[in-house]
Amino acid sequence: MSYITIDGVHYTKEEYEAREEEKRLESLAQYRAGLEAKAQAEREGQRVVGDLGRAYSAYEDFLKENPGLALHLKDEDAVHHKVCEDLLKKLKKADLAPRCGYIKVNGSTCASPRMKGKEMCYAHDRWAGVRPQKMDLPPMEDANSIQVGLMQVARGLLDGQLEPRIAGLMLRCLKIASSNVAYTNFEGD
């Protein structure tokens, strides 16, 4: 029986493979935890910016009804007030921007603003550039699109359009996509 020695410890092939798989799973768990923490922080940032915009809008409405009650701000507060006004104007302008023309597998439209001179947002424009030319696979952005991709691979295999080796590789890619789908968020929320 052959052994693999790492840091003075002897492992059988099976023990080594189990050790490597455990390390891979631990690394994947840390990566996913990092993604989730980042997504949570982004959601919290979006919530705070939304709260700020709503509070400022309410203050503006209050001042329209009660113009004599406007606060007289100190210099530092005036700067912060100006920043809030600019942010609110930009948020209102962003809300009016044309939206991405991409229609998802589930029939809903993408809510992201589209890029200047393009019909799609940044993400869908990039995805369009890397779509396979031999098959009409949707971007693997949610469980619905992964399921459609699975059905298309099965159809291609049954119709003889895909070689079994290529279908196997595609199914492996779909398996990876399905394990990652819970940790991805293309909505920007």
C-alpha positions in Angstrom: 0.0 0.0 0.0 1.4 3.4 -0.9 1.4 6.4 1.4 1.5 10.1 0.9 3.6 12.0 3.4 2.6 15.6 4.3 4.4 17.4 7.2 5.7 14.1 8.5 2.2 12.4 8.6 1.5 9.4 6.4 -1.8 9.2 4.6 -3.3 6.5 2.4 -4.7 7.7 -0.9 -8.2 7.6 0.5 -7.2 9.5 3.6 -5.4 12.1 1.5 -8.3 12.6 -0.8 -10.7 12.9 2.1 -8.4 15.5 3.7 -8.2 17.5 0.5 -12.0 17.3 0.1 -12.4 18.5 3.6 -10.0 21.4 3.0 -11.8 22.3 -0.3 -15.2 22.2 1.5 -13.9 24.4 4.3 -12.5 26.9 1.8 -15.8 26.9 -0.1 -17.7 27.5 3.1 -15.4 30.4 4.0 -15.8 31.9 0.5 -19.6 31.5 0.7 -19.7 33.1 4.2 -17.7 36.0 2.8 -20.1 36.4 -0.1 -23.1 36.3 2.2 -21.5 38.9 4.6 -20.8 41.2 1.6 -24.3 40.8 0.3 -25.7 41.5 3.7 -23.6 44.7 4.0 -24.7 45.8 0.5 -28.4 45.2 1.4 -27.9 47.2 4.6 -26.2 50.0 2.7 -29.1 50.1 0.2 -31.6 50.2 3.0 -29.8 53.1 4.7 -29.6 55.1 1.5 -33.3 54.5 0.9 -34.1 55.6 4.4 -32.1 58.7 4.0 -33.8 59.6 0.7 -37.3 59.0 2.2 -36.5 61.1 5.3 -35.2 63.9 3.2 -38.3 63.8 1.0 -40.5 63.9 4.1 -38.5 66.9 5.3 -38.9 68.7 2.0 -42.7 68.0 2.1 -42.8 69.3 5.7 -41.0 72.5 4.6 -43.5 73.1 1.7 -46.3 73.0 4.2 -44.4 75.0 6.9 -41.9 77.3 5.2 -41.3 79.3 8.3 -39.9 76.3 10.1 -36.8 75.7 8.0 -33.7 75.0 10.0 -30.9 77.4 9.9 -27.8 75.2 9.5 -24.3 75.8 10.7 -21.5 75.6 8.1 -20.7 71.9 8.7 -24.4 70.9 8.7 -24.9 72.9 5.5 -22.2 70.8 3.8 -24.0 67.6 4.9 -27.3 69.0 3.8 -25.9 69.8 0.4 -24.5 66.3 0.1 -27.9 64.9 1.0 -29.6 67.1 -1.6 -27.2 66.0 -4.3 -27.6 62.4 -3.4 -31.4 62.7 -3.6 -31.2 64.4 -7.0 -29.0 61.6 -8.3 -31.3 58.9 -6.9 -34.3 60.6 -8.5 -32.4 60.8 -11.8 -31.4 57.1 -11.6 -35.0 56.1 -11.0 -35.9 57.8 -14.3 -33.1 56.0 -16.3 -34.3 53.5 -19.0 -34.2 49.9 -17.8 -32.5 46.8 -19.2 -34.4 45.1 -22.0 -33.4 41.6 -20.9 -36.3 39.2 -20.0 -35.5 36.5 -17.6 -36.5 32.8 -17.9 -39.3 33.4 -15.5 -40.7 36.2 -17.6 -39.8 39.1 -15.4 -37.7 41.9 -16.7 -34.4 43.1 -15.4 -34.8 46.2 -13.2 -31.2 47.5 -13.6 -30.6 50.7 -15.6 -29.3 50.0 -19.0 -25.9 51.3 -20.2 -25.7 54.4 -22.5 -26.2 53.4 -26.1 -27.1 49.8 -25.2 -30.3 47.8 -24.7 -29.1 46.0 -21.6 -27.5 46.6 -18.3 -23.8 46.0 -17.7 -24.3 42.3 -16.5 -26.6 41.2 -19.2 -24.5 42.9 -21.9 -21.5 41.0 -20.7 -23.4 37.8 -20.5 -24.6 38.2 -24.1 -20.9 38.3 -25.1 -20.1 35.0 -23.6 -23.2 33.0 -24.5 -22.5 29.8 -26.3 -23.2 30.0 -30.1 -24.1 26.3 -30.6 -26.9 26.2 -28.0 -29.3 28.9 -26.8 -28.5 28.5 -23.0 -29.8 31.3 -20.7 -27.4 33.0 -18.3 -27.3 30.8 -15.1 -28.7 33.6 -12.9 -31.4 31.7 -10.9 -32.8 28.2 -10.3 -35.3 28.7 -13.2 -32.6 29.4 -15.8 -30.5 26.4 -14.5 -33.5 24.2 -14.9 -34.1 25.4 -18.5 -30.4 24.8 -19.2 -30.7 21.3 -17.9 -33.7 20.7 -20.2 -31.8 22.1 -23.2 -28.8 19.9 -22.5 -31.1 16.8 -22.2 -32.9 17.8 -25.5 -29.5 18.3 -27.3 -28.3 14.9 -26.1 -31.5 13.2 -27.1 -31.7 14.9 -30.5 -28.1 14.0 -31.2 -26.9 17.6 -31.3 -24.6 17.1 -28.4 -21.8 14.6 -28.0 -22.2 12.6 -24.7 -18.8 13.9 -23.5 -19.8 17.6 -24.1 -23.2 17.0 -22.5 -21.4 15.5 -19.4 -19.3 18.6 -19.1 -22.3 20.9 -19.5 -24.2 18.9 -16.8 -21.2 19.4 -14.5 -21.3 23.1 -15.1 -25.0 23.1 -14.3 -24.4 21.2 -11.1 -21.8 23.9 -10.0 -24.3 26.6 -11.0 -27.0 25.0 -8.9 -24.8 24.7 -5.9 -23.8 28.4 -6.2 -27.3 29.8 -7.0 -28.1 30.3 -3.3 -25.0 32.5 -2.9 -25.4 34.7 -5.9 -27.4 37.9 -6.3 -27.6 39.6 -9.7 -30.4 41.8 -8.6 -28.2 44.3 -6.7 -30.6 44.3 -3.7 
